[in-house]
Amino acid sequence: MEQLLDESLRATALLTLPFLSAFLIFNLCRITLASRITASKLAKNSYSIIGLIGIPLHELSHAAFALLFGHKIKSVKWYSISGDAYVHHSYNKNSKYQRLGNLFIAIAPFFTAMFIANYLLKGHIPDFISLDSNQQSLIQSVLSTIEVVPTLIGKLVLESAWYESLLLVTVSFYCIPSNADFRNAFDGLIFALPAILSVVPACILAFPSITMFLSTSLILGGMCVVFSLIGWAFFFLLSFIPISNQ
């Protein structure tokens, strides 16, 4: 039992690390560069056009999880080239289940991207995670991620069709929740932590490949960080290109 609890805590940490890393890097870049990018018609429109697939998938993920947790969807804008896409939903604050859903609704696009990445990179993702009870195993997992991510990106570009590479890049960039997505998420965090700590041990017992799931999560998190830095730098550089009637 003690070993299962220890493995569960480590698995939870490994699930949280890639998401938090991607979220912090993406939104730090967004906050730092957004004013310059949104002031440029070319950069702003490029952000929307390149997100033609990623943005609707992002909002569809929110909507699907909102329905899953019993929320009422009030209005949806799947895509807009001139404004923000969104899913507006309401919930019963007396329902613990619906309040729990707030956190999962916020991070839903990350799960969607993880399934897409797993499909596109099927057979290429190594199972490098160890849940051994020592600090070195956690550090090694992070170091392995840093080593594996560039290799996988290179394989995808060289060995996959161009549209598969483009899909993974755009999904990895546009799947990351914004600050606005977390407006109600922390309300559900109180209920989410016990739920996660209950589900993870069940997954460890039921699925021998739980470490593969964790490997995929870490790799996607690493890719999100890489593509966030590249993506925001690209839009930032576009903002310096002068165009008429800007």
Backbone torsions as a table, in degrees:
resi	resn	phi	psi	omega
1	MET	NA	-41.5	179.4
2	GLU	-63.3	-40.1	179.2
3	GLN	-65.8	-40.3	179.3
4	LEU	-63.2	-41.7	179.0
5	LEU	-64.5	-41.7	179.7
6	ASP	-63.9	-44.3	178.6
7	GLU	-64.5	-36.8	179.8
8	SER	-64.9	-42.9	179.1
9	LEU	-64.7	-40.4	179.3
10	ARG	-67.9	-40.3	178.2
11	ALA	-64.1	-40.9	178.3
12	THR	-63.2	-41.0	178.2
13	ALA	-63.8	-40.5	-179.3
14	LEU	-71.9	-25.7	174.9
15	LEU	-75.4	-35.3	-176.0
16	THR	-78.3	-37.4	-174.4
17	LEU	-55.9	-52.0	-177.0
18	PRO	-65.4	-36.8	-179.3
19	PHE	-66.6	-47.3	-179.4
20	LEU	-63.6	-39.6	179.5
21	SER	-61.6	-48.0	-179.5
22	ALA	-64.1	-43.3	-178.8
23	PHE	-61.5	-45.6	-177.3
24	LEU	-67.6	-45.0	-179.3
25	ILE	-65.4	-46.4	-178.2
26	PHE	-60.1	-50.4	-174.8
27	ASN	-75.9	-27.0	173.2
28	LEU	-64.7	-43.9	177.0
29	CYS	-64.6	-42.2	-179.3
30	ARG	-61.9	-47.3	-178.9
31	ILE	-64.6	-38.9	-177.0
32	THR	-71.6	-38.5	-170.7
33	LEU	-108.4	-9.3	-171.4
34	ALA	-59.6	-41.8	-176.4
35	SER	-61.5	-39.8	179.3
36	ARG	-70.2	-42.7	-177.1
37	ILE	-67.9	-45.3	-178.4
38	THR	-69.8	-20.4	177.6
39	ALA	-78.9	-13.7	180.0
40	SER	-101.9	120.4	179.9
41	LYS	-61.6	-40.7	-179.3
42	LEU	-64.4	-48.4	-178.0
43	ALA	-66.8	-42.8	-178.6
44	LYS	-64.6	-46.1	179.9
45	ASN	-68.2	-34.3	177.8
46	SER	-64.3	-40.0	177.8
47	TYR	-58.1	-43.5	-178.8
48	SER	-72.7	-41.9	-177.2
49	ILE	-66.9	-44.5	179.3
50	ILE	-65.2	-26.4	179.4
51	GLY	-88.1	19.4	-176.9
52	LEU	-57.0	-31.2	177.3
53	ILE	-99.9	-44.9	-174.7
54	GLY	-64.2	-38.8	-177.5
55	ILE	-67.8	-49.7	176.7
56	PRO	-60.6	-37.0	176.9
57	LEU	-63.5	-38.7	177.9
58	HIS	-59.6	-50.4	-177.7
59	GLU	-70.4	-35.6	177.4
60	LEU	-62.3	-37.2	177.8
61	SER	-63.2	-45.7	176.8
62	HIS	-58.4	-47.2	-176.1
63	ALA	-63.9	-42.9	-178.6
64	ALA	-62.5	-44.6	-179.7
65	PHE	-72.0	-30.3	176.0
66	ALA	-62.9	-43.9	177.8
67	LEU	-66.7	-39.0	-179.7
68	LEU	-59.7	-35.9	-178.0
69	PHE	-98.2	16.4	172.3
70	GLY	77.2	18.5	177.7
71	HIS	-79.6	154.7	176.7
72	LYS	-97.1	120.8	179.4
73	ILE	-83.0	121.2	-175.6
74	LYS	-91.7	-40.4	178.6
75	SER	-160.9	152.6	-178.3
76	VAL	-139.4	137.0	167.2
77	LYS	-125.8	108.0	-174.2
78	TRP	-70.7	-32.9	-174.2
79	TYR	-160.3	143.4	174.6
80	SER	-151.8	132.0	-179.8
81	ILE	-83.4	-18.3	-175.7
82	SER	-112.8	-7.1	-178.4
83	GLY	-145.6	-163.0	-178.4
84	ASP	-93.8	141.4	169.5
85	ALA	-83.7	156.1	-176.6
86	TYR	-163.8	162.5	168.8
87	VAL	-130.1	112.0	177.4
88	HIS	-96.5	125.6	-177.3
89	HIS	-140.7	158.4	178.5
90	SER	-127.4	162.7	-177.0
91	TYR	-152.0	164.1	179.1
92	ASN	-85.0	112.9	-176.4
93	LYS	-69.2	-12.4	177.2
94	ASN	-88.3	-6.2	-179.5
95	SER	-96.9	116.0	178.8
96	LYS	-64.1	-36.3	180.0
97	TYR	-63.2	-44.5	-179.3
98	GLN	-71.2	-33.6	175.6
99	ARG	-68.9	-37.3	174.5
100	LEU	-59.2	-37.5	-178.0
101	GLY	-62.3	-24.6	-177.2
102	ASN	-56.8	-41.2	-179.7
103	LEU	-67.7	-45.6	-177.5
104	PHE	-70.3	-30.7	175.3
105	ILE	-64.8	-39.4	-178.8
106	ALA	-65.2	-40.8	-175.6
107	ILE	-97.4	5.9	-177.6
108	ALA	-54.0	-41.9	-179.5
109	PRO	-59.3	-30.3	179.5
110	PHE	-66.2	-39.2	177.8
111	PHE	-66.3	-40.3	177.8
112	THR	-60.2	-45.4	179.3
113	ALA	-63.6	-35.2	-178.9
114	MET	-65.8	-40.5	177.8
115	PHE	-67.0	-39.0	178.2
116	ILE	-66.0	-43.7	178.8
117	ALA	-62.6	-41.2	179.4
118	ASN	-62.4	-37.1	179.4
119	TYR	-71.1	-46.6	-176.6
120	LEU	-70.0	-30.7	-177.0
121	LEU	-104.4	17.3	-176.6
122	LYS	-55.8	128.6	-179.7
123	GLY	90.4	-11.9	-178.6
124	HIS	-105.6	-16.8	-176.6
125	ILE	-83.3	117.1	179.5
126	PRO	-79.4	149.2	177.0
127	ASP	-91.8	91.3	-172.5
128	PHE	-111.3	6.6	-176.8
129	ILE	-85.1	137.9	173.2
130	SER	-124.3	132.8	178.4
131	LEU	-101.9	21.6	177.8
132	ASP	-59.9	149.6	-175.6
133	SER	-83.8	63.5	172.4
134	ASN	-148.5	150.5	-175.8
135	GLN	-63.6	-30.6	-177.4
136	GLN	-61.8	-34.4	-178.1
137	SER	-65.8	-37.1	177.9
138	LEU	-68.1	-44.0	179.0
139	ILE	-63.0	-41.5	-179.9
140	GLN	-64.5	-35.2	178.3
141	SER	-63.1	-42.3	179.0
142	VAL	-67.0	-44.3	179.0
143	LEU	-63.7	-38.7	178.5
144	SER	-64.4	-37.4	178.1
145	THR	-62.6	-45.3	179.8
146	ILE	-61.1	-33.8	-179.8
147	GLU	-78.1	-39.0	-173.0
148	VAL	-77.6	-38.3	-173.9
149	VAL	-55.8	-51.4	178.7
150	PRO	-60.2	-35.9	179.2
151	THR	-64.2	-44.1	-179.5
152	LEU	-67.6	-38.4	177.3
153	ILE	-62.7	-42.1	177.7
154	GLY	-62.5	-43.4	178.2
155	LYS	-62.8	-41.4	-179.1
156	LEU	-62.5	-44.5	-178.4
157	VAL	-67.3	-40.4	-174.5
158	LEU	-84.6	-31.0	-171.3
159	GLU	-109.7	-15.2	-176.9
160	SER	-101.8	161.9	175.2
161	ALA	-65.4	152.3	-175.6
162	TRP	-59.4	-36.0	-178.1
163	TYR	-70.9	-27.9	176.1
164	GLU	-70.6	-41.0	176.9
165	SER	-62.8	-44.9	-179.7
166	LEU	-63.3	-40.2	179.8
167	LEU	-62.1	-46.3	-178.6
168	LEU	-65.9	-40.2	179.6
169	VAL	-63.3	-49.2	-176.9
170	THR	-68.4	-39.5	179.5
171	VAL	-66.5	-40.9	179.5
172	SER	-63.3	-35.4	-178.9
173	PHE	-77.9	-47.0	-173.4
174	TYR	-87.2	-3.0	-179.2
175	CYS	-82.5	-14.5	-172.3
176	ILE	-76.5	124.6	-179.5
177	PRO	-62.9	145.5	176.7
178	SER	-91.4	175.5	176.8
179	ASN	-60.0	-36.6	-179.3
180	ALA	-63.2	-31.7	179.6
181	ASP	-64.2	-23.4	-176.6
182	PHE	-98.0	19.2	-178.2
183	ARG	-57.9	-41.8	-179.7
184	ASN	-112.8	2.2	-172.1
185	ALA	-64.4	-38.5	-174.7
186	PHE	-69.1	-21.2	175.6
187	ASP	-63.9	-33.2	-179.3
188	GLY	-87.6	-8.1	-176.6
189	LEU	-65.2	-34.3	-179.8
190	ILE	-59.3	-38.2	-178.6
191	PHE	-89.3	-22.4	-175.2
192	ALA	-73.4	-39.3	-176.5
193	LEU	-58.8	-48.8	176.9
194	PRO	-62.4	-35.6	-179.7
195	ALA	-65.6	-44.7	-179.7
196	ILE	-64.6	-43.7	-179.2
197	LEU	-68.1	-16.6	175.8
198	SER	-88.0	-37.4	-176.2
199	VAL	-74.9	-41.3	-176.3
200	VAL	-57.6	-46.6	177.6
201	PRO	-60.4	-36.7	178.1
202	ALA	-63.7	-39.6	178.7
203	CYS	-66.1	-39.5	180.0
204	ILE	-62.9	-39.6	-179.7
205	LEU	-75.4	-36.5	-172.9
206	ALA	-87.1	-30.7	-173.9
207	PHE	-120.6	111.6	178.0
208	PRO	-62.1	-21.2	-176.2
209	SER	-98.3	26.3	178.2
210	ILE	-58.5	-31.6	179.2
211	THR	-68.7	-29.7	175.9
212	MET	-67.7	-38.4	176.0
213	PHE	-61.2	-42.7	178.8
214	LEU	-67.4	-38.0	177.8
215	SER	-61.8	-43.9	179.5
216	THR	-62.6	-41.3	179.4
217	SER	-62.9	-44.7	179.7
218	LEU	-64.7	-41.5	-178.8
219	ILE	-66.2	-43.2	178.0
220	LEU	-63.1	-41.5	177.4
221	GLY	-58.9	-41.9	177.8
222	GLY	-64.0	-41.4	178.4
223	MET	-65.6	-39.1	178.2
224	CYS	-61.5	-40.0	178.0
225	VAL	-63.8	-47.3	-179.1
226	VAL	-61.6	-49.8	-176.7
227	PHE	-72.4	-24.7	174.5
228	SER	-66.1	-47.2	179.7
229	LEU	-63.0	-45.4	-179.9
230	ILE	-66.6	-45.6	-176.7
231	GLY	-62.4	-49.6	-179.1
232	TRP	-67.4	-35.3	176.5
233	ALA	-64.0	-39.4	179.3
234	PHE	-62.5	-49.4	-179.3
235	PHE	-66.5	-34.4	177.9
236	PHE	-64.2	-44.0	179.1
237	LEU	-66.2	-35.3	177.4
238	LEU	-61.6	-30.8	-176.7
239	SER	-67.0	-14.0	179.6
240	PHE	-90.5	-6.9	179.5
241	ILE	-83.4	117.8	-178.4
242	PRO	-75.8	135.6	173.1
243	ILE	-133.1	156.7	-178.2
244	SER	-71.9	151.5	178.5
245	ASN	59.3	30.5	178.9
246	GLN	-79.2	NA	NA
